[in-house]
Amino acid sequence: MTSWTDRYRSDRRNAPPAKLKALGLQGAVTLHDGPFADRVANAQETYLAIPADDILHGFRAEADLPSSGKPMTGWASRTSAATFGQWVSGMARLSAAAGNPDLAQRAVDLLKGWEETLPASGDTKMHVYGWEKAVCGLVDTALYVGYDEALDVLARVTGFAAANFDRTRAKATPADFAGDGPQLMLEWYTLAENLHRGYLAGGDPLLQEFATVWHYDDYWSLFEEAPAAGQPWPVPVWLHAYSHLNTFASAAAAYEVTGDERLLTVLRNAHDYFTTTQCYATGGFGPSEFTMPEDGSLGRSLEWRTDTAEIVCGSWAAFKLCSALMKATGEAKYSDWVEQLLYSGLGATTPVTIDGVTPYYQDYRLGISTKLPHWDAWPCCSGTYVQAVSQISDLIYYTADDGVSVALFVPSEVTFQHDGATVLLRQSTGFPEEDTTTLTVSLDRPTEFTLRVRVPQWTEGMSVRLNGEPVQLACVPGTWAEVARTWTHGDTLEVAIGAGLRAIPVDRWHPNRVAFAHGPVVLAQDGIWTSPLSAIMPWQATDLDRLLTRTGEGLHFDARQVGTNRQPVGGFLPLSEIPDRQPHRVYLDLDRPRII
Ligand SMILES: [Zn+2]
């Protein structure tokens, strides 16, 4: 079997060589005990427990084939078309990341079962929305499981689509925010991604040609230049938020194929646009699924929207953009958004269940809010959930020609080859509850390489000790701290990370409307019979120690204010520790505390 990395080294790729390579989907990263390892284990169990015959039931019924499965519910009640390809993709990716052969086999079984329901014409009877995801499942099962027959199916279904899909390509507008156009072509501008990836995997020129049809040049070109400081981005808004981030995964795939440097600029600027104008403190974005104008709408949405951010799909799209930027540029800062979402976006959701109960929106409303799953079973986020979870181990370490980079502080280990030596790097950390991480090198012979550690933008000061001795290093936020030397077996690097308490205003129009965070971990105020925190105006973000005090248990903080007997001022804890349905507050108006 050809490994997927070998396939991607083909001459179909015209982008310059990647500065960094990720290792998680090659099975080189092992997660150690902690919430991320739990989440990955849970996703394997849940998605394997969905009966394959149920997933295929709707397709078989539509094709008049016998089925021993049961109908599914919610979005999958007629067929599972809306998320089928993402489930298959997630299983293929997770099998590679976690070394789970049962999931690999399940992905193949699902594709075989689905193929039997297809006519010779290659008509999947799917709308473009599900079709795009089916292409992803086919490409990923070829790439990560080595099931080459998937590429034959891809050629067949693409032949039909190329001859029959509506090519209106309606530009998204506030009245048609996902570019539906006349014929249910919603989110057509996300189609190029997996077609380009299919071309890179298999070399079928029809895939590249058809991918190019769906380039969203009208939107992408608006990101070729960043506006001057203080000027708004010249980008239309009130568009479908998740898919308008996800379209940059198509731009990233187009960059891989064409090597067009303008696309790399577009990716950098899209990252900056979303992180500086669209995101909440958690990294989530898109109230009511809209992109927001730069006029305080983001902050005002907290007054009334309950669907503050589509967390799971949004996390997945951000992971893809950031990971493409990490590889292409080698710059540490592109892991900051990933980290935010890992702790406070995806990482603060309640996992998808075997019945399809799925996290979707989070609610950051002022006053009080709760986490609730989506009202329908098996929505879009049940597809992106397994994909995003499968990506976690791929986001922690990267290798470069001269060494290895640690992008995230997660208990885990990675094995890689350098200069003919096999290096095992083990990361022991209690982060974020504790503020240090210890990196231990194991190798068969002394080897020279550079070990880089990401300096987060939020750090209040990072410092490093090598084998117990302080090292004088530039630790500039948003860059790498670098130690280049000949490493020997047992060397350790201890990193004091520098996380501290922060108050993050939602936007510049609402300087007193803040969420609290400790490093990347957004804190929620307990809202069960409590009063909100307030501050005497004007207040300074440096006054945080006067508002909150750490209790010593995990990342739990007590308010220094008293409140009333019946409603004391609530304490704060990580948003990830709040269970479904429990009242809490993510954002607070410090000058106008709201009690509902
Ligand atoms: Zn979703």
Residues whose N, C-alpha, C, O or C-beta is under 5 A from the ligand:
A	BS01	ZN	C313 C380 C381
